[in-house]
Amino acid sequence: MNPAAISAIIKPALISLPETASAESGGSFADLLSEATNRLSEVQNHADQELRSLLAGESVDLHRVLLAGEQAGLASQLMMSVRNKVVDAYQEIMRMQV
């Protein structure tokens, strides 16, 4: 393997904050979650495409397939953690007495 190719690997952004949903621009939390969900779907679709290419016998680097699978898994775990925190916050608000 070429050492120069290793340095060309770019740090992946699993779920990045969209520019339009930042606090300064007045984006809503719902927009932020919608964008994150769409990004998760893209990451999972990319992992599926990489795996299908490998299984079809196309010339695909195995490490790219494994990285795409790990990215999809980490993105799913991140979304589940966010979902759990949102549900916990909602339940805490519902327990508050007014």
PyMOL commands that set and color helices and strands:
alter all, ss='L'
color gray80, all
select helices_A, chain A and resi 3-7+19-21+29-55+62-95
alter helices_A, ss='H'
color red, helices_A
deselect
rebuild
show_as cartoon
